[in-house]
Amino acid sequence: MSAPPNAVFSTFAFIGTFLFLIPLYWHWGVASLGTCLYIFWGALGCLTAFVNSRVWNSTVLDRAPALCEITTRLIIAENVAIPAATLCITRRLHLITSDTAGTATMNKRREAIIDLCIGLGLPILNVSLSYIVQGHRYDIFEDVGCWPALYNTGATYGLVWSWPIILGVTSGCFGALALRSLIRRRRELNSFKSEATSDNFRLQKGLYARLLILALTDFIFTVPLGAYLLYLDRMSPDYGPWVNWAYVHWGFNRVDQFPRVLWRASIKEEATVEMSRWGNVLCAVIFFVLFGFAQEARRHYRMFWEWLRRVVSGERQGQYERRSSEATLPVAYNTGGTTVFSSSDAETRTLNNENSPAGDGKRVSFLDRNVTVAPVDSPISLEDMDRYLRPYLPP
């Protein structure tokens, strides 16, 4: 069975970027740092894969060396970042469900620092350690783009590739503890309804349940998939021993290029590359299924739709409403023999006819607008009425 065209993956990777970013607004509002880190790394992974697949579509030319240097390090960081963000989520859920009274007095700054050390520090550390086993600058796969060039040896597994499995197992343990505590404290959690509104309670309870499902799903995919990829690398014929630093980094500045017909000819190579780059897209779909259709998500969709509707309708009515705020339809007032065409009946200025000779028109200031004063006895023609009313009518 042939692989789908590269344009299919590019489309899904581009869509996956927005699937991650759509729920960011309300998760940022509830200060869920672990979830925000998950969104950040997931969206960045999809965006990186999309750019790579477009720039190196049907080519292996080294057309953007600086971009390759950046994307290869991002790929190494993302290898650890998603499991690390999941660990932040499960650890937080464990703290919430296991010690409800203690979470209220928990040091938020300290917890945020711990989450940042896990969600940002470990990926950066992983990138730094990867230089020890980096055989040359990078590889270029046709249709895939730039790829890290790590020497396939035992040290690479310990320094780089084993981190997702370690973090996945740790996250699974925290998730299991959180689930056990949630089941035990179900009645106690239900008692919080008296302290908060029922709607808010259901929103928070549903959010915790979806975060727990996300963490357990990530554990199910991360550990078996990571173990299988390690197995494929270990069985690869290019596996070699660690000799010394000079041996591993010999010819460091070279760039290896692999056309499509070459890397797809090996089932192991094709499985490794395709599973690695489709992983972020799968995470995007799972994440949006869990959070994109939730009750709080639908509420924000309605809010956005109402805001958009007001903006669109406001553009159509804005000019007329601004005119109406300045002046309404003119009304004729009799002020002792003088007819005043006023722009508002809320405030009128009384004019003394003695100051206005009969038969004489006069310009006065009314509500910061000039209006015409006409004697009562003088007939008003249709042309004059049209001239008075036209400035106040909509176009």
N, C-alpha and C positions, 0 to 999 in steps of 0.2 A: 504493500500500500504506500503510495507516494505521499510525501509531506505536502501540506497546503502551500499555496503561493506565499511568497514573502510579504506581499501586500496585505494578506489576511492577518498575519501577525502584527504588522505595523498598525493596522486599523484597531485591533483589539488592545494593543499597548497604548495607543493614543486615548481610546475610550477609558481604559483602566486608570489612566492618570486622573481623569475627572471623577470616576467612581470613587476614588480615594478622597478627593478634595471636597466633594459635595457635603458629606457629614461633618467637615472640619468645623464649621461655624458653631454648631451647638455643643460639640465636644470641647471646643475652646472655652465656651461659656461656662461649662461645669468644671473647668480646671482639671480635666483628666489628662495629665501629662503623658502617661504611658500610651494612651490612645492617640494623642497628638503626635507622639514620636512614631507610632505605627503608621499613621497617615503620612507623615513626612517622608519616611524611608520608603514606604510602598509607592507613593506617587513619584518620588525621585527615581526609583527603580524602573517603573513603567516608562517614564519620560526618557531615561537613559537608553533603554532598549529600543524605544521608538526612534530616537535620533540615530542610533547606531544602524538600525535596519534601513533607514532612509539614505543616510550618507554613503553606506557601503552596499547599497542594493546593486547586485550584479557586477560587483567590482571588488578587487583586492588591493587596489592602489593605495599607497600610504599618503592620502591626500590631506589629512588633518592630524599631524603628529601631536600637536598640543591637546586636541580633543581626545585622542587615544590615551594620552597620559592621565587625563582626568577621569575618563570613563572606566578605565581598567581599575583604578583605585576605588571608584564608586562601586564597582561590581564586587570587589573584595570586601568593602565595608558592608554592603547590603547582604552579603552572605551571613553576617553576624547580626545585622541591625534588626531585621524582622524578629528573629527569636529573642533578641535582647528586649525589644519593645514588648513582646508578649510576656516575658518574664516580669517586666515592670507592672503589667496589667494584673497578672495572677498574684503577684506579691501584694499589690494594693488590695485586691479582693480578699486575700487571706487576712490581711490586717483588719479590714472592715467587718468581715463575718465572724472572726474568731474573738475579737475584743471590741464589742460595740461601745462600751463605756470609754475605753482608752482612745478610740479614734477621735473623739471630740477634743481631747487635750493633746493630740499628736502634734509634734513640731512640723508644721507644713514646710518650712524652709529646709529643714534637714531631710525630709522625705523627698522634696524636689531635687535636692543635690544628689541623693542616692539614685533617683530615677535618671538624672542626667548622666551620672557616672556609668550607669548600666547601658542606657539607650544611646549615648553619644561617645562615652569614653571607651567602651569595649570595641565598637567599630573602628575608632581611630587607632586603638592599640593593635587591632588585627591588621590594619593596613601597614603599620610600622613594622610588625613582625614579618610580614610577607616579603619585605625586601631581603631578608636573610636567605630565603629560598627562591628568589626571583632569578631565573636562569638568563633571561634577556629582557629587552624592553617590553615587548608585547607581541601578540599574534593578531593577525587579521583573518577572519573567516568571511568568505563571500556571503552576502545577505544578512549576516549576523553582526559584523563589525569587529571592533577591537575586543580582545580577550586577554586576561592576565596570563603571563607566561611563567608559571611556577614549576620549578624542577620537581619531578615526580619521585619523591623519596620519603622515607619514614619521618624525617623532620618536618616536612610539609604538612603531614597529617596532624602532628602534635601542635604545630604553631598556628595553622590556618584552618584546615578543613574540618577539624574535630570540634570546633567551637559551636556550630549549630546543634550538634547532637548533645553536647554538654548542657547548653542553655535550654534545649528542648526538654531534656529529662528533668532539669531543675524546675522549669516552668510547669511541667506536668505534675510534679510533686506538689507545688504550691496550688495548682488548680484542683487537685484531688483533696487537699486539705481545706480549701475554700468551699468546695462542694459539700464535704462532710460537715463543716461548721454551719453552712447554710441550711442543711437539712435538720441539724440539731436545734438551731436557733430559729426555726421557722415561726414558731408561736411568738417568740420574743420580738421578731421583726414585724410580725403582724400587729403587735401592740403599739408600734410607733404611729399607727394611724391616728391615735388620739393627739399626738404631738404635731402632726402636720396634716395638710389636706389629703384627702383620699387620692385625688388625681396625682399630686406630686409623689405620693408614696408609690403608686403604681408605676409612674415613670421611672423612678429610681430603681425599683425592684426589677422592672423589665430591662433597664440598662445594665444592671449587674448580671442578670441572667444571660444577656446577649454577649457581654464581655467574657463571661465564663465559657460560653459555647465557642466563641472565637479562639480563646486560648486552648481549649481542648482540641479543636479542629487543627490549629497550628501544630500542636504536639503530635497529632496523628499523622500529619503529612511530613513534618520536619524530621522526626527521628527515623522512620523507615526509609524515607527518600534519601536523607543524608547518609545513612548506613549503606544503602544500595550504591550511591555514587562513589563512596569510599571503596566499596568492593570492586567496582568497575575500574577505578584508578589503580588499585593494587594488582589487579589481574592484567593490566596493560603491559605490553612488551617494552614500553619506554621507561618502566620503573627501574631505578638505579640506586646505588648506595650513596650515602653522603661521604665524600672524600675529604674535601676541605673547601674553604671559602673561594680560593682561586679557581678551583675546578668547577664549582657551581656557577661562578660569574664570568667564566671565560667567554669572550665574544659577546659581551653584554649589550652592545649597541645594535645588534642585528634585530631585524623584524621578520618573523616568519609569516608567510602568506599561504592560505589554504583555499583554493577554489572550491566551488560548491560540489563539483563531481568528485573531489578528493575527500572532503570531510564527510560527505554523505555516503561514501562507499563503505565506511566502517560503521557497523551498527552501534558499537560501543561509543564511538565519538559522536555520532548523530544523537544518540539517546542522552548523552551527557550534556551536549550543547542545548538541545531542544528542551529538556526538562528544566535546565537552569534558567533559560530565558522566559519560558512560559509560566514559571512559578509565580512571578509577580502578578501576572494577569489573573491567575487563579486566585491569588490572595485578594485582588481587587474585587472580583466577582463575589467571593464569599463575604467580604467585608460589607459590600453594598447590600447584599441580600439580608444581612443581619441588621444593618443600621439605616439603610436607605428607605425602608418601608415601615419603620417603627412609628409609633404614635407621635413622638416628638418630631420626627422627620416630616410626617404629614402635616403637622401643625406649622412647621416652618415653611413648608411648600405653600400652604394656604396664605401665610403672611406675605411671602414673596409675591404670590399671584395678586393679592389685593394691592400691594405696593405698586406692582407693575401696571395693574389696571388703572390705579389713580394717576400714575405718571402719564400713561397714554391718553386717558380722557382729559387730564389737565392741560395737555398741550393743545387740545382742540378748543377747550373752553377758557383757556387762560387769558386771552386777549379781552374777551367779552367780560369776564369776571373782574379784570383789572379796571375796565371802564366803569363797570357797575359799582365798584368800590369807590370810585371817584365821584360818580354822579349817576342819579337815576333819571327816569323819564321826566322831562320838565312838567311842572304843574303851575297853572295860572293862579295867582293870588291877587285879591282886590285889597289894596292898601290905601283906602281913602281916595279913590279916583284914579289910582295908578295900578296897572296890571304888571306884576313881576313874574317873569318866567324863571322859576326857581328849579335848581337841580336836586333838591331834597326837601321833603316836607318835615324833616326832623329839626331843621334850623332855618328860619327865615328872618330877614332883616326888614323891619317896618320902615317904609319910606314915607316921608311927609310930602304930600302932593304940593304943598306950598313951595317947596324947594325945586319942584319940577314943573315948569310952565306947561300949560295945556297944549296938546298937539306936538310937544317936543319929546323925542326919544332921548334916552340918557343911558350911559354905560356905568354900571356900578360893580363893585367887587362883592362876590357872593361865594362863600366857601372856597376862596382862593381861585375862583373862576369868574370870568366876565360874563354877565348876563345882561340882557337888554330890557330896559324898562319902557313900556309903551303905555300911553294914556288909555284909560278905559273907553273913552268916547271915540277913540280913533279905531276904525275897523282894521282887523288883521287879515291880510290876504292869504290865499293858499301858498303863495310863493314865500311869504314871511314865515308861515308855519313850517314849511318844508325846510327853510333855512335854520329855524330854531331847533327842530327835532333831529335833523340829519346827523349832527355830531354825536348824538346819544344812541343811535340805532346801530345794531350789529351790522357788519358788512354783508 
